[in-house]
Amino acid sequence: MNIPFLSFKQSNDLIQDQILEAFKKVFDSQWYILGEALKDFEKQYADFNGVNHCVGVSNGLDALHLSLKSLGIGEGDEVLLPSNTYIATVLAVSFVKATPVFVEPDRNTYNICPNNIKKAITSKTKAIIPVHLYGQCCQMDEIMVIAKENKLLVIEDNAQAQGSACGPGLSGSFGDVNATSFYPGKNLGALGDAGAITTNDETIALSIRTLRNYGSQKKYFNHVIGHNMRLDELQAAFLSVKLKYLNQWNLERQQLAEIYNDTLKEVGDIVTPTIAKNCTHVFHLYVIRTKLRDELQKFLSEKGIGTLIHYPVPPHLQEAYQHLGYEKGSFTVAEELADTCLSLPIWPGMKPDQTVLVSKTIKEFFISHS
Ligand SMILES: *Cc1c(COP(=O)(O)O)cnc(C)c1O
């Protein structure tokens, strides 16, 4: 048996001809940075996302960084973010010298808990970064009400959930400015590093266009101290090809997740994903929880099944964040997740039979451990 954690084989086969064509078009254009391919992709992704503006940038971390910077968040400001997020969310807050304040997620959905957000607000709180973790959209209806009542800015981290929704709105369309990543393994992935911000605010969009390109709007005239954080033409052209398949690929992920849900019901102590009322999940990751996580992972690996842990160490326990003064026990929900979560294989093109086989092997493990 050989079931990898993730494979690009099937999706790549499907788009290979179009990718090569897109490559040739950019190659022949002799224009490789800030050109037509990027403009086209930005327009298409803004339309897909239901927002007025999309600005392509170098990666998801830079998208978060520029989002915070464009909103003027900085030293002395507190930014609320989930205690179980990927480190990039926290790093972006550090880059603008603001203070990350961790908020525990809901124990069932793993997304930032609206009630816990309310409890964490102080006079210094400036913004909230809801992270649509594993592919499930946060409860943005409730979060936007809290933000409005407390005059807080909202920056969605939509790296894992392109195409998910809360009510009628898509992830990446709720916040003042929203960041996403097109890292290859994301639901919409480039063939290298890439990211984007989405917003309805024209001034913010212009500010980010300026910041991503040396702080310049006119070549060799610099308005602000900017960065080189541009999304290149090739990646933009590839992303335009892949965007056409995003909804179909998300649907495939949802169908595979459904099979896992059915076949893992009442197996050992396994907890399968819970989806909040009003929200959808596009299963960037299919994450289960079990107290026997490490043993199960080893067993699956020996049988040729790839799994990963997202994430083994929560940000507050990372060496890089020791100066914040947290310790083990500071965020017990995040810590419990880190100790018990396991991401199972899922990708567009994975065969339903493979999914069933993974579940069968998990059952075998629990039979031998009961
Ligand atoms: C992947 C990811 C990022 C960072 O994206 P990069 O393109 O790798 O910089 C940020 N936040 C979350 C939640 C992610 O999963």
The ligand as a MOL file (V3000), in Angstrom:
LIG
                    3D

  0  0  0     0  0            999 V3000
M  V30 BEGIN CTAB
M  V30 COUNTS 15 15 0 0 0
M  V30 BEGIN ATOM
M  V30 1 C 0.2080 28.6040 4.6890 0
M  V30 2 C -0.2960 29.5450 5.6860 0
M  V30 3 C 0.2040 30.8570 5.8050 0
M  V30 4 C 1.4420 31.3320 5.1100 0
M  V30 5 O 1.4630 31.1990 3.7510 0
M  V30 6 P 2.8760 31.1810 2.9630 0
M  V30 7 O 2.4440 31.3880 1.5450 0
M  V30 8 O 3.4920 29.8550 3.2250 0
M  V30 9 O 3.6870 32.3040 3.4640 0
M  V30 10 C -0.4040 31.7070 6.6930 0
M  V30 11 N -1.4230 31.3160 7.4710 0
M  V30 12 C -1.9090 30.0520 7.4180 0
M  V30 13 C -3.0530 29.6900 8.2920 0
M  V30 14 C -1.3570 29.1290 6.5320 0
M  V30 15 O -1.8360 27.8920 6.5100 0
M  V30 END ATOM
M  V30 BEGIN BOND
M  V30 1 1 1 2
M  V30 2 1 2 3
M  V30 3 2 2 14
M  V30 4 1 3 4
M  V30 5 2 3 10
M  V30 6 1 4 5
M  V30 7 1 5 6
M  V30 8 2 6 7
M  V30 9 1 6 8
M  V30 10 1 6 9
M  V30 11 1 10 11
M  V30 12 2 11 12
M  V30 13 1 12 13
M  V30 14 1 12 14
M  V30 15 1 14 15
M  V30 END BOND
M  V30 END CTAB
M  END
